[in-house]
Amino acid sequence: MFKYFYSNSIANPTRADIERWKTEMLSTKKASTVQLYIIAAKLFFKFLFQHNIYPNITDNMKSAKVDHEHKKDALTINQCQALLQSIDVSTSKGLRDRAIISLMMTAGLRTIEVVRADVGDLYSFADSVYLFIQGKGHDEKSAKVLVASQVYNFIQAYLQTRKNLSNSEPLFTSTSRRNFNQRLDTQSISKLF
């Protein structure tokens, strides 16, 4: 907002200036991003108004309309099977990829939840295996998901390719020589699909 005011030589912004800023942002950014910027601007001008510094030019201003409908279709069963069958499981990388993909498909995990998982987050209880996860917006691993027995077998097959594991190590790591045993990032996992 300040960058917009500065580049347009706006010393005393008005409601119309804010509306133009919003329109300009909508042409280059996602609506969800614009919405966050507008919320910040509204809080800023509300603060200024409460301290008798500047009028609240954003009062009753609507944020950007965000479409909350999920835009991607889920994979079909045939697509899931084809994806898993396409993986070369004769390598450590292939075993890892099969474990990650099958875990995400069956437990509905986000990439960040897989990235944050450690070896010690897997635990058995009453003939079932669970994975503690740090869900979106949470500061600790407080949620758990059921790990299907076949998926658990895939994870164990992958973990057997790694040496001297401790509970604090990442569940899934890089397989490159340079970054071996380094935690994967979300971009690496996204590339699997």
C-alpha positions as CSV (number, residue, x, y, z in Angstrom):
1,M,0.0,0.0,0.0
2,F,2.7,2.5,0.9
3,K,4.7,1.5,-2.2
4,Y,1.5,2.2,-4.2
5,F,1.0,5.6,-2.5
6,Y,4.7,6.6,-3.0
7,S,4.8,5.5,-6.7
8,N,1.6,7.4,-7.4
9,S,2.6,10.5,-5.4
10,I,-0.3,10.1,-3.0
11,A,0.4,12.1,0.2
12,N,-3.1,12.1,1.7
13,P,-4.9,8.9,0.5
14,T,-8.6,8.8,0.0
15,R,-11.1,6.0,-0.2
16,A,-10.9,6.2,-4.0
17,D,-7.1,5.8,-3.8
18,I,-7.6,2.6,-1.8
19,E,-10.2,1.3,-4.3
20,R,-7.8,1.9,-7.2
21,W,-5.0,0.1,-5.3
22,K,-7.3,-2.8,-4.8
23,T,-8.3,-2.9,-8.5
24,E,-4.7,-2.7,-9.6
25,M,-3.8,-5.6,-7.3
26,L,-6.7,-7.8,-8.5
27,S,-5.2,-7.6,-12.0
28,T,-1.9,-9.0,-10.9
29,K,-2.5,-11.1,-7.7
30,K,-4.8,-13.8,-6.5
31,A,-7.9,-12.7,-4.8
32,S,-6.9,-14.4,-1.5
33,T,-3.6,-12.4,-1.5
34,V,-5.5,-9.1,-2.2
35,Q,-7.9,-9.9,0.6
36,L,-4.9,-10.2,3.0
37,Y,-3.6,-6.8,1.9
38,I,-7.0,-5.2,2.2
39,I,-7.4,-6.6,5.8
40,A,-4.0,-5.1,6.7
41,A,-4.9,-1.7,5.3
42,K,-8.2,-1.8,7.1
43,L,-6.5,-2.5,10.4
44,F,-3.9,0.2,9.8
45,F,-6.5,2.9,9.0
46,K,-8.7,1.7,11.9
47,F,-5.6,2.2,14.2
48,L,-4.9,5.7,12.9
49,F,-8.6,6.6,13.3
50,Q,-8.7,5.3,16.9
51,H,-5.7,7.5,17.8
52,N,-7.1,10.6,16.0
53,I,-4.3,10.5,13.5
54,Y,-6.1,10.0,10.2
55,P,-9.7,9.3,9.1
56,N,-10.6,5.6,8.5
57,I,-10.9,5.7,4.7
58,T,-11.4,1.9,4.6
59,D,-14.4,1.8,6.9
60,N,-17.0,-0.7,5.6
61,M,-14.8,-1.4,2.6
62,K,-15.3,-4.9,1.2
63,S,-12.3,-7.2,0.8
64,A,-11.6,-9.1,-2.4
65,K,-14.1,-11.9,-3.1
66,V,-12.4,-15.2,-2.7
67,D,-13.7,-18.4,-4.3
68,H,-13.4,-21.1,-1.6
69,E,-14.4,-23.9,-4.0
70,H,-11.6,-26.4,-4.5
71,K,-10.6,-26.2,-8.1
72,K,-8.7,-29.5,-8.5
73,D,-10.3,-32.9,-8.9
74,A,-9.1,-35.8,-6.8
75,L,-7.3,-38.6,-8.6
76,T,-9.5,-41.5,-9.6
77,I,-8.7,-45.0,-8.3
78,N,-7.3,-46.0,-11.7
79,Q,-5.1,-42.9,-11.7
80,C,-3.9,-43.7,-8.2
81,Q,-3.1,-47.3,-9.2
82,A,-1.3,-46.1,-12.4
83,L,0.7,-43.6,-10.5
84,L,1.9,-46.1,-7.9
85,Q,2.6,-48.7,-10.6
86,S,4.8,-46.2,-12.5
87,I,7.3,-45.9,-9.7
88,D,10.5,-47.9,-9.9
89,V,10.7,-49.5,-6.4
90,S,14.1,-51.0,-7.1
91,T,15.8,-47.9,-5.7
92,S,15.7,-46.1,-2.3
93,K,14.1,-43.1,-4.1
94,G,11.4,-45.2,-5.6
95,L,10.6,-46.8,-2.3
96,R,10.5,-43.4,-0.7
97,D,8.2,-41.9,-3.4
98,R,5.8,-44.9,-3.2
99,A,5.6,-44.5,0.5
100,I,5.0,-40.7,0.3
101,I,2.4,-40.9,-2.5
102,S,0.5,-43.8,-0.9
103,L,0.5,-42.0,2.5
104,M,-0.8,-38.8,0.9
105,M,-3.5,-40.6,-1.1
106,T,-4.8,-42.8,1.7
107,A,-4.5,-40.3,4.7
108,G,-5.2,-37.1,2.8
109,L,-2.1,-35.4,4.0
110,R,-0.8,-32.1,2.7
111,T,2.8,-31.8,1.5
112,I,3.8,-29.7,4.5
113,E,2.4,-32.4,6.8
114,V,4.6,-35.0,5.1
115,V,7.6,-32.7,5.2
116,R,7.2,-32.2,9.0
117,A,6.8,-35.9,9.8
118,D,9.6,-37.5,11.8
119,V,10.4,-41.2,12.3
120,G,9.2,-41.0,15.9
121,D,5.8,-39.6,14.8
122,L,4.8,-43.2,13.8
123,Y,3.3,-45.2,16.6
124,S,1.3,-48.4,17.0
125,F,-1.8,-48.8,19.1
126,A,-4.3,-51.7,19.3
127,D,-3.1,-53.3,16.0
128,S,-3.2,-50.0,14.1
129,V,-0.5,-47.6,13.1
130,Y,-0.9,-43.9,13.4
131,L,1.1,-40.9,12.3
132,F,1.1,-37.7,14.5
133,I,1.0,-34.7,12.2
134,Q,1.4,-30.9,12.6
135,G,-1.7,-29.7,10.8
136,K,-2.1,-26.5,8.9
137,G,-2.0,-23.5,11.3
138,H,-0.9,-25.6,14.3
139,D,2.4,-25.2,16.2
140,E,2.8,-28.8,17.3
141,K,2.0,-32.3,16.2
142,S,-1.4,-32.7,17.9
143,A,-3.4,-34.5,15.2
144,K,-3.1,-38.1,14.2
145,V,-4.0,-40.0,11.1
146,L,-4.5,-43.8,10.6
147,V,-1.8,-45.3,8.4
148,A,-3.2,-48.2,6.3
149,S,-1.3,-51.4,6.8
150,Q,-0.1,-51.6,3.2
151,V,1.1,-48.0,3.4
152,Y,2.9,-48.8,6.7
153,N,4.7,-51.7,4.9
154,F,5.7,-49.3,2.1
155,I,7.1,-46.8,4.7
156,Q,9.0,-49.7,6.5
157,A,10.5,-50.9,3.2
158,Y,11.8,-47.4,2.6
159,L,13.1,-46.9,6.2
160,Q,15.1,-50.1,5.9
161,T,17.2,-48.4,3.2
162,R,18.4,-45.8,5.8
163,K,20.9,-46.5,8.5
164,N,20.9,-45.8,12.3
165,L,17.6,-44.0,12.4
166,S,16.6,-42.0,15.5
167,N,13.0,-40.8,16.3
168,S,14.0,-37.2,15.7
169,E,15.1,-37.8,12.1
170,P,12.8,-36.8,9.2
171,L,10.5,-39.6,8.1
172,F,11.3,-38.8,4.4
173,T,14.6,-37.5,3.2
174,S,16.5,-36.5,0.1
175,T,18.2,-39.3,-1.7
176,S,20.8,-37.2,-3.5
177,R,24.4,-37.7,-2.3
178,R,24.8,-34.0,-1.5
179,N,21.7,-33.8,0.6
180,F,21.3,-37.4,1.8
181,N,19.3,-37.6,5.1
182,Q,18.2,-34.0,4.7
183,R,14.5,-33.3,5.2
184,L,12.5,-33.0,1.9
185,D,10.8,-29.8,1.1
186,T,7.3,-29.3,-0.2
187,Q,8.4,-28.5,-3.8
188,S,10.2,-31.9,-4.0
189,I,7.1,-33.7,-2.9
190,S,4.8,-31.7,-5.2
191,K,7.0,-32.8,-8.1
192,L,6.0,-36.5,-7.4
193,F,2.5,-35.9,-8.7
